Amino acid sequence: MNTSPALFHSPSDHSRIDRPAQSFVSHSTLSPYSILQHSTPPDFHASRAPLNGAGKADLFRYYVTNIGPAFDAYDPNKYFTERVPSRATLSPPLLELILAVSAWHSNATKGEPQRSAKLDFDIEQLGSAGMDDDSLDVALLLHYFVLNMDDAASDSAVTQFNLSKTETSGLRSRPLGASHDDVLWARLRQEVFLAVLHQIPLTMDVSRPQLEHLTQGRDDRARANQMLVELLATVQYCFGDDKNTATYDRLLESSSTWMTTNPSSFTPVMTRRRQKNDVFPDIWLLNDCVAAGLQYFHLARILLVVHDPRVPRLGRAGQEAARLIDAQTQNDVEIICGIANSISEINPMHITACMAISVVGDRFTNTDQQHALLDMLVKTTNMYGLSTELA
């Protein structure tokens, strides 16, 4: 990249090079102590700060570090990590919900004490507490987040969360277009995670026309979301009732078209095949949106390969087909895991890696690979609290 060296000058460099020396003596006629005489000091009265209760600040920070990123994933807007906490400081019901979920999460994943961790919130009543629709959608996502944490279903605290009431909540039937854009995509990412992990059809009414108008942008985020839409359609085909070969062919064609028409930003910066002691390849990409989009493509391809309606299942032809499927899907899993590990030790891309492992992880027979896959499941659950015990 040909970048002018001048771009790397600090502001102080420019002041020395381009400008004559200037006096920093104030030309104001006011006394230098005027600000002390005429300004009002900020009010830091302890009782007015929303996080001064015992342990509240720690739980709030815990949400920002561990829970928000799981919902934001690759989204550069960081809605759940930045905007939601900001709203919560002005909305006591939302703040209490965040603190309770953080306490429950820290206990479930790290064995820490549940500091004020009673999940006694009725989401149906949050609307009457002054929450707007976007905050209610956030509350619903947090609810299902708790539902699917490790051991959540067997713990009595879940019953305090009024799950039975939420199952019939009107929030669940809210049209996709009614949600804030960032909340919508987080909702879809959660939906595809649960569907793949449990190998069930989507529980939401997701049709392509509803979403395509939201992916018309030309940036990398829009491109990744386009592939997420393709993945949703693929999941619905693989785990739903429609086994029409024409539908399969359309899915195969559309995902292939997505891959072959990607912009140059989706080209890896560096790739390195597995070395002697490595389990996964190194795949360096420009940003998280690119990483997520490519992971979604390979996950969709795994599902389409496994659920190919034309693959022979019996006899010698079936054995040969099974061998080819194992080789192809293992390669795709290695790519997905390599993308995640190349970003950092643990990050939201590992959530997608866990989805891939849940589908075909049992096809790996190498001991080192099996240990690496298990380690990825464990560390992802410990970090983000998304239950991967079915994988």
N, C-alpha and C positions, 0 to 999 in steps of 0.2 A: 504494500500500500504506500503510495507516494504522498507523504504528508509533509507539508512545509515545516521546517524546524521552528519557525516562528510561532507555530501553534503551541509549542511546549514552553514558551516563555511564561513566567509567572507575571501577575499584575505588577509586582514590584519591579520586574525587569523592564516593562514598558515605561514605567514612570521614570526610570533612570535614563532610558535610551531616547525617548521621544519628547520629554518635557523638561523645561528648565527647572532648576531647584526651586521649590516653593516653601514659603514660611508656613508653619503650622500654628502660628500665633493667631488666636481668635480675633476677628475684627468686630465682634459684638461689643456693644456698649454696656451690656449687662455684666454684672459681677460673675466670675466663674462659679460662685456659690449660689447663683440664682435658682438653679434647678433644685437645690436642697430647700430653698425658701418657698418655692411656688408649686412644687409637684406633690402629689399624694402618693405615699408608698403603697405598693401592692398589698392587698389583703390576703394573707396566707393563714387565715384563721383555721385551725385544725378541724373544727367540727363541721366546716362546710365542704371539705374535700370528700369526694365520694368513696375513696379507697382507704380511708384511715382506720377502718375496723381491723381487728386482729386477723392477719393472714390474707386480707382482701387483695392487697397490692401484689402479693406473691401469686395468688390464683389468677389475677388479671394478666400478669406477665406470662403465666403458664399458658393461658389461652392464646396469647399473641405468638408464643414460641412454638407450641405443639399442635394446637387445634386449628387455628386460623389458616396456617399454610396447607393443611390437608384439604381444605375447601378451595383455596385459591389455586393450588396446583401450579400451572404455568401462566395463569392470568396476570399480566403485568399491572393491572389496576389494583391488585392486592385488597380487594373489597373486604374480605373477611378478616384480614390481618390488620388493616388500617381504618377503614371506614366504619365497620361494625363496632370496634372498641370505642371509637370516637363518639358514635351515637349512644353507646351504652352509658357513657359518663353522664349523659343528659336524660337517660331513660331508666329509672330505678328497676322496673320489671325486667327489662332486657339485661341490665347489669347483674341482677340477682340470678338470672338464668345462666349467664355466662360463668359466673363464679361457681354455681352449683355443678355445672357440667365439667368445669375445670377440676373441681375437687373430686368428683366421681372418676374422671379420667385418670388423674394422678394416682388414685387409689387402685384402680383396675389394672393399670399398666406398670406402676412402679412400687406398689405396696405402701404408698404414703398414707398417713391418716386422712380420713375424710373430714377436713376442716369445714364445718357448717355445710355438709354435703347432702342435706336432705333434698331430694329431687321432688318436691311436693308442688310442682307447678301444673296447673291445668291450662294447657295452651288455648283452649276455647275461651278462657276468661281473660287472656292477655289482651285481646282486642278491646275489651271494655276498660282496660287499664291505661288506654291512651296510646297503644302501639299502632304505628302505621302498617300498611300492608307489607312493605318490604321487610320491616322488622319481624312481622308475623311469619313471613316465609323463612327468615333466618331461624326463628324459633323452631319451626317445623323441621328444618334440616338438622338442627342440633338435637332435636328429639330422636330422629332416626339414627343419628350418629351414636347416641347413647345406646339405642336398641341393639346396635350391631357391634358393640364392643365385646371383647372377650368376657365370657361368663355373665354377660349382662342379663340374659334371659332367665337365669336361675337366681338372681339376686333380688331380695325383697325391695331394694331401693327403687327398682324399676316400676314396681306397682305403685309407688308413691308418685310416679311421673304421669299417672293417669293415662296409660297407654291405650286402654280400651276406648276411652273417649276420643283419643286422637285418631284411632283407626277410622272413625266415621266423620272426622273433622271436615268441615266445608273447605278448609285450606287445601286439603289434598286434591279437591276437584277444581281448584282455581286454574283457569286457562294459562297455558305457558306464557302467552303474550302479556299477561297481567303482571308478571314478575319483573323485577329489576334485571337488566341484562346479565350482570355478574352473578346474581342469585340464580337465574335460570340455568346458566352453564354449570354452576356448581351442583345444582339439583340434577342435571343430566349426568354429570360425572359420577355422582353418588348412585344414580339409578343403574348405570352400566356396570359399576363395581359390584353392586349387590346381585344383579342379574347374572353376571359371569361367574361370580364366586359360588352362587347357589345353583347355577345352570338352570335358570327359570326364565320365562318370558318377561318382558318389561311390564311393570305394574302401572306405568303411566301411559296415557294415550299420546304417543309421540308419532306424528306423521311428518314426512319429509317437507311438504309445503309449509308447515308451521315454522320450520326452522331455517329453510333455505334463504329466506329474506334477511335473516340475521347473520348470514355468513357471506354477504356480498362484498365485504371489504377486501382490500388487496394486501393487507399486512399479514405478518406471520401468525398472529392470533386468529384472524379469520380463517386462515388456511388450516390451522390445527383444528378449529371448530368444525370445518367442513369434513374433516376426516372423522371427528367424533360423531357427526351425523351419520356418516357411512357405517361406523362401528355399531351405532344403535340399531340401524336397519339390519345389519348382519346378525347381531345378537338376537333380534326378534325372529329372524328366519331360523337360526340354528336351534333355538330353544322353544319356538312357537309351533303352531300347527301347520303353517304354510310350508309345504315341502315341494312346491312347484319348481321344476328345473328351470323354467324361464325366469323366475325370481332369483334363483341362484346365479344364473348367467348374468343378469343385470347387476347384481352385487359384485360379482367378480370383475365385470367390465368397469364399473364406476370406481372401484378402489384402485384398479390398475391405471385408469385414466388420471386419478388424483396423483398417483406417484409419478407418472411420466410427464405430467404438466406442471410439476412443482417449480417455483422460481429458484434462482441460483442460491438463495439464502438457505435452502434445504440441503445443499451439498455439504457433506462433512468437512470440517476443517482438517481433521486428521483421523485416520483409521489405522489400527495396528492389530493384526491377528493375535490370537492367544499365544503367549510365550510359554515356555516349558512349565513354569509354575503357576500360570494364570488359568483361571476357569472361564473368564469372559473376555471378549476383545475390548480394546480401547476405541471409543467412537466419540470424538469431540465435535460438538455442534455449536452453532452461533448463539443460540438462546434456548430458553426452556420451551417456548412455543414450538420451535422446530423439533426439539426432543420429543415433546408430547405427540405431535402429529405423526412422526415416524414410528413411535411406539404403537400408536393406534392402528397404523397401517399394518404393521407386522402382527399385531394381535388379531385384527380382522382376518388376515391371511391364515393364521393358525386355525381360527374357527372355520373358515371356508374349506381348508384342506381336510380337517377332521370330519366335517359334515358334507363332504362332496357326495351328492346322490348317485354319481356314476361310478364310484369306486367299487371294484369287486370285493366281496367279503369272504368268499369261500374258496377252498382249494389252493393250488399253487399260485394262481393269479392273486388271490386274496393275501397270501403270505408276502408276495413281492410288493403288493400295494402297501401293506402294513409297514414293510421295511422302508419304503420311500417316504411314507408319511412320517415315520419316526425321525428320519434324517432331516426332512424339511422343517418340521415343527421344532425340533431341537435347535436347529440353526436360527430360527426366528426368536426363540426364547433367549438364546445367547446374545442376539443383537439387542433385544429389549433390555435385558439385564446389563449388558455392556454400556448402553446409553445411560442408564440410571447411575451405575457406578462411576462412569467417567465424569459425571457432574460433581459428585461428592460422596462421602461415606453413606449418608442417608439424606434423602430428599423426596418430594412428592412423586417423582418419577418411579420410585420403588413401589408405589401403590399399583401402577400399571404392570410392573414386573410381577407382582404377586398375582394379578389376574391371569397372566400368561402361565405362571407356574401352576395355578389351580386347574388349568385346562389340560396341560400335557406334562406336568412335572413328573408324573409317574413313569414317563417313557425314558427317563434318564437312568442309566444303569451304572455309570461311573461313580465310584464312591466319593471322589473329590467334588464332583459336580452336585451330587446329592446333598453333601454337607453344605456347599455354597448356597444352594437353593433354600435349604432349611434355614440357614443363617439369615438369608434375605427376608424370609417370612417373619422370623422372630424379631429382627431389629425394626422392621416396618411396623409391626404390631406394637412394639414397645414405644416407638416414637409417636405414632399417630393414633393408636388405639382402634384402628379398623380391624375387626376380627378376621383373621386369615386361617382359623383353625380348620376350615373345610378344605383348604388347599392340600 
